[in-house]
Amino acid sequence: MTGREKPGDHASFLRSLRAVREFRDEPVPREVVDDVLEVARLSGSASNRQPWELVVVRDRAALDALAGVRGYAGHLRDAPLGIVLVMAGEREEQEAYDEGRLCERIMLAAWAHGVGSGIGWFVREGRAEAKRLLGIPAGRTVRTAISLGYPDEEARRGRGAPARKPLSEIVHEERYG
């Protein structure tokens, strides 16, 4: 914080992050992508191992192919840009935790620039197919792709905000129940 903002300003920004799966046909500027990647590079990880590499995909044919593999990453098809997370594949539990942290940081960094994002997963044989399409070595783990682009607000109109459970249904004080 710089002293001019209030904590509520930051919390409001965090609350404004939403999944975006419809994008305008407009490229994300290189300087924005570079800033997002720098935030990713500085993300924390267990034992500071930084067990990730990132594949930035802009090629339309590659995004279409990735959108078609088994899983839940079809939104890559309409995104101007995708980032596929490549984990080291050495410490499964720690890397799964680090991967979640990294995804959220990428998505928040993009949103700070007005760029929307959607998270997707490759499952079962889709993981191997994504690795094949991107030339990723066999020992690495690939399961997550993030689509990025400027939100198509027109496509989102009429859908309404998704309902969220009230805090009283998800928060327990001192003990569960």
C-alpha contacts under 8 A as a table, 3 or more apart, distances in Angstrom:
res1	aa1	res2	aa2	distance
1	M	4	R	7.49
1	M	5	E	6.44
2	T	5	E	6.53
3	G	6	K	7.51
5	E	9	D	6.30
5	E	10	H	7.76
6	K	9	D	5.31
6	K	10	H	7.15
7	P	10	H	5.40
7	P	11	A	6.36
8	G	11	A	4.92
8	G	12	S	5.91
9	D	12	S	5.12
9	D	13	F	6.35
10	H	13	F	5.05
10	H	14	L	6.29
11	A	14	L	5.04
11	A	15	R	6.17
12	S	15	R	5.07
12	S	16	S	6.26
13	F	16	S	5.13
13	F	17	L	6.99
14	L	17	L	5.76
14	L	108	L	7.55
17	L	107	M	7.92
17	L	108	L	6.94
17	L	111	W	6.82
18	R	116	G	7.66
18	R	117	S	7.75
19	A	116	G	7.19
19	A	117	S	5.88
19	A	118	G	4.85
19	A	119	I	7.34
20	V	23	F	7.40
20	V	116	G	5.48
20	V	117	S	5.07
20	V	118	G	5.02
20	V	151	P	6.33
21	R	75	H	5.30
21	R	78	D	7.81
21	R	79	A	7.76
21	R	117	S	7.07
21	R	118	G	5.73
21	R	147	S	7.62
21	R	151	P	7.77
22	E	75	H	7.27
22	E	78	D	6.73
22	E	79	A	7.44
22	E	151	P	6.08
22	E	152	D	5.43
22	E	155	A	6.56
22	E	156	R	7.44
23	F	78	D	6.31
23	F	79	A	5.83
23	F	80	P	7.67
23	F	116	G	7.94
23	F	149	G	5.60
23	F	150	Y	5.46
23	F	151	P	4.63
23	F	152	D	4.62
24	R	79	A	7.98
24	R	149	G	6.98
24	R	150	Y	5.63
24	R	151	P	6.01
24	R	152	D	4.91
25	D	79	A	7.88
25	D	80	P	6.88
26	E	80	P	6.86
26	E	149	G	7.34
26	E	150	Y	6.97
27	P	80	P	5.68
27	P	81	L	7.65
27	P	149	G	7.09
28	V	32	V	6.73
28	V	33	V	6.87
28	V	80	P	7.08
28	V	81	L	7.34
28	V	115	V	7.68
28	V	148	L	7.93
28	V	149	G	6.19
28	V	150	Y	7.50
29	P	32	V	5.38
29	P	33	V	6.50
30	R	33	V	5.07
30	R	34	D	6.04
31	E	34	D	4.99
31	E	35	D	6.18
32	V	35	D	5.14
32	V	36	V	6.27
32	V	110	A	7.50
32	V	113	H	6.88
33	V	36	V	5.10
33	V	37	L	6.13
33	V	110	A	7.85
34	D	37	L	5.05
34	D	38	E	6.12
35	D	38	E	5.01
35	D	39	V	6.31
35	D	109	A	7.62
36	V	39	V	5.16
36	V	40	A	6.29
36	V	106	I	5.95
36	V	109	A	5.34
36	V	110	A	5.89
37	L	40	A	4.88
37	L	41	R	6.11
37	L	106	I	7.39
38	E	41	R	4.95
38	E	42	L	6.35
39	V	42	L	5.20
39	V	43	S	6.31
39	V	105	R	6.94
39	V	106	I	6.86
39	V	109	A	6.69
40	A	43	S	5.18
40	A	102	L	6.21
40	A	105	R	6.45
40	A	106	I	5.84
43	S	50	Q	7.96
43	S	101	R	7.49
43	S	102	L	6.16
43	S	105	R	7.02
44	G	48	N	6.44
44	G	50	Q	7.30
44	G	98	D	7.46
44	G	101	R	7.58
44	G	102	L	7.78
45	S	48	N	4.84
45	S	49	R	6.09
45	S	50	Q	5.56
45	S	51	P	7.68
45	S	98	D	5.28
45	S	101	R	7.91
46	A	49	R	6.21
46	A	50	Q	7.68
46	A	94	Q	6.30
46	A	95	E	7.81
46	A	98	D	6.72
51	P	87	M	5.60
51	P	88	A	5.12
51	P	95	E	6.78
51	P	98	D	7.95
52	W	85	L	6.68
52	W	86	V	5.46
52	W	87	M	4.47
52	W	88	A	5.93
52	W	99	E	7.97
53	E	85	L	6.23
53	E	86	V	5.04
53	E	87	M	6.46
53	E	88	A	7.90
54	L	83	I	6.37
54	L	84	V	5.76
54	L	85	L	4.96
54	L	86	V	5.85
55	V	83	I	5.54
55	V	84	V	5.09
55	V	85	L	6.61
55	V	86	V	7.39
55	V	134	L	7.97
56	V	81	L	7.22
56	V	82	G	5.89
56	V	83	I	4.61
56	V	84	V	6.59
57	V	62	A	7.13
57	V	63	L	6.77
57	V	81	L	5.75
57	V	82	G	5.01
57	V	83	I	6.07
57	V	84	V	7.68
58	R	62	A	7.64
58	R	63	L	7.03
58	R	80	P	6.22
58	R	81	L	4.79
58	R	82	G	6.54
59	D	62	A	5.32
59	D	63	L	6.24
60	R	63	L	5.16
60	R	64	D	6.13
60	R	77	R	7.83
60	R	80	P	7.67
61	A	64	D	5.09
61	A	65	A	6.13
62	A	65	A	5.03
62	A	66	L	6.13
62	A	133	L	7.55
63	L	66	L	5.13
63	L	67	A	6.04
63	L	76	L	5.62
63	L	77	R	5.64
63	L	79	A	7.81
63	L	81	L	7.78
63	L	82	G	7.09
64	D	67	A	5.05
64	D	68	G	6.37
64	D	76	L	6.79
64	D	77	R	4.76
65	A	68	G	5.18
65	A	69	V	6.75
65	A	133	L	7.80
66	L	69	V	5.50
66	L	73	A	7.35
66	L	74	G	7.73
66	L	76	L	7.09
66	L	77	R	7.84
66	L	130	A	6.17
66	L	133	L	7.58
67	A	72	Y	7.99
67	A	73	A	5.28
67	A	74	G	4.15
67	A	75	H	6.58
67	A	76	L	5.23
67	A	77	R	5.37
68	G	73	A	7.80
68	G	74	G	6.36
69	V	73	A	7.96
69	V	122	F	7.15
69	V	126	G	5.02
69	V	129	E	6.68
69	V	130	A	6.99
70	R	122	F	6.01
70	R	123	V	5.89
70	R	124	R	7.17
70	R	125	E	6.69
70	R	126	G	4.28
70	R	127	R	7.74
71	G	74	G	7.90
71	G	120	G	7.61
71	G	121	W	5.56
71	G	122	F	4.30
71	G	123	V	4.81
71	G	124	R	7.81
71	G	126	G	6.20
72	Y	120	G	5.13
72	Y	121	W	5.11
72	Y	122	F	6.28
72	Y	123	V	7.84
73	A	76	L	5.91
73	A	119	I	7.33
73	A	120	G	4.32
73	A	121	W	5.74
73	A	122	F	6.84
73	A	145	A	6.78
74	G	77	R	5.82
74	G	120	G	7.81
75	H	78	D	5.87
75	H	79	A	6.61
75	H	118	G	7.37
75	H	120	G	7.86
75	H	147	S	6.72
76	L	79	A	5.02
76	L	80	P	7.96
76	L	81	L	7.56
76	L	82	G	6.41
76	L	146	I	7.75
76	L	147	S	5.35
79	A	82	G	6.88
79	A	147	S	5.76
79	A	148	L	5.93
79	A	149	G	5.79
80	P	147	S	7.83
80	P	148	L	6.66
80	P	149	G	5.76
81	L	147	S	6.00
81	L	148	L	5.28
81	L	149	G	6.50
82	G	145	A	6.69
82	G	146	I	5.54
82	G	147	S	4.44
82	G	148	L	5.85
83	I	145	A	5.63
83	I	146	I	5.16
83	I	147	S	6.54
83	I	148	L	7.85
84	V	142	V	7.56
84	V	144	T	6.02
84	V	145	A	4.32
84	V	146	I	6.38
85	L	99	E	7.74
85	L	142	V	6.31
85	L	143	R	7.29
85	L	144	T	5.65
85	L	145	A	6.21
86	V	136	I	7.93
86	V	140	R	6.43
86	V	141	T	5.81
86	V	142	V	5.11
86	V	143	R	7.83
87	M	95	E	6.87
87	M	99	E	7.65
87	M	140	R	5.77
87	M	141	T	4.95
87	M	142	V	6.37
88	A	91	R	7.88
88	A	95	E	7.84
88	A	139	G	7.42
88	A	140	R	5.06
88	A	141	T	6.30
89	G	92	E	6.30
89	G	95	E	7.56
89	G	139	G	6.22
89	G	140	R	4.83
89	G	141	T	5.03
90	E	95	E	7.94
91	R	94	Q	5.69
91	R	95	E	5.85
92	E	95	E	5.19
92	E	96	A	6.05
93	E	96	A	5.22
93	E	97	Y	6.51
94	Q	97	Y	5.21
94	Q	98	D	6.17
95	E	98	D	4.86
95	E	99	E	5.82
96	A	99	E	5.04
96	A	100	G	6.42
97	Y	100	G	5.32
97	Y	101	R	6.51
98	D	101	R	5.09
98	D	102	L	6.06
99	E	102	L	5.02
99	E	103	C	6.11
100	G	103	C	5.18
100	G	104	E	6.36
101	R	104	E	5.39
101	R	105	R	6.29
102	L	105	R	5.15
102	L	106	I	6.19
103	C	106	I	5.18
103	C	107	M	6.16
103	C	119	I	7.72
103	C	146	I	7.59
104	E	107	M	5.10
104	E	108	L	6.06
105	R	108	L	5.14
105	R	109	A	5.98
106	I	109	A	5.17
106	I	110	A	6.14
107	M	110	A	5.18
107	M	111	W	6.15
107	M	116	G	7.42
107	M	117	S	5.90
107	M	118	G	7.87
108	L	111	W	4.97
108	L	112	A	6.17
109	A	112	A	5.16
109	A	113	H	6.95
110	A	113	H	5.36
110	A	114	G	6.58
110	A	115	V	4.95
110	A	116	G	6.52
110	A	117	S	7.29
110	A	148	L	7.64
111	W	114	G	4.72
111	W	115	V	4.84
111	W	116	G	5.65
111	W	117	S	7.61
112	A	115	V	7.27
114	G	150	Y	6.86
115	V	148	L	6.51
115	V	149	G	5.30
115	V	150	Y	4.84
115	V	151	P	6.93
116	G	148	L	5.68
116	G	149	G	5.42
116	G	150	Y	5.50
116	G	151	P	5.49
117	S	146	I	6.43
117	S	147	S	5.26
117	S	148	L	4.44
117	S	149	G	6.50
118	G	146	I	5.53
118	G	147	S	5.15
118	G	148	L	6.79
119	I	144	T	7.08
119	I	145	A	5.97
119	I	146	I	4.54
119	I	147	S	6.49
120	G	144	T	5.72
120	G	145	A	5.14
120	G	146	I	6.07
120	G	147	S	7.81
121	W	143	R	5.24
121	W	144	T	4.58
121	W	145	A	6.08
122	F	126	G	5.11
122	F	127	R	5.08
122	F	130	A	7.46
122	F	142	V	7.45
122	F	143	R	4.82
122	F	144	T	6.29
122	F	145	A	7.70
123	V	126	G	5.06
123	V	127	R	5.59
123	V	143	R	6.72
124	R	127	R	5.93
124	R	128	A	7.65
125	E	128	A	5.30
125	E	129	E	6.28
126	G	129	E	4.96
126	G	130	A	6.03
127	R	130	A	5.20
127	R	131	K	6.26
127	R	142	V	5.83
127	R	143	R	5.90
128	A	131	K	5.06
128	A	132	R	6.14
128	A	142	V	7.93
129	E	132	R	4.97
129	E	133	L	6.10
130	A	133	L	5.10
130	A	134	L	6.22
130	A	142	V	7.45
131	K	134	L	5.26
131	K	135	G	5.75
131	K	136	I	4.74
131	K	137	P	7.21
131	K	138	A	7.73
131	K	142	V	6.79
132	R	135	G	5.12
132	R	136	I	6.39
133	L	136	I	7.95
136	I	140	R	7.06
137	P	140	R	5.93
152	D	155	A	5.51
152	D	156	R	6.71
153	E	156	R	5.05
153	E	157	R	6.29
154	E	157	R	5.35
156	R	159	R	5.82
156	R	160	G	7.87
157	R	160	G	7.08
165	K	169	E	6.36
165	K	170	I	7.25
166	P	169	E	5.63
166	P	170	I	7.06
167	L	170	I	5.25
167	L	171	V	5.65
168	S	171	V	5.78
168	S	172	H	7.85
172	H	175	R	6.21
172	H	176	Y	5.42
172	H	177	G	6.37
173	E	176	Y	7.11
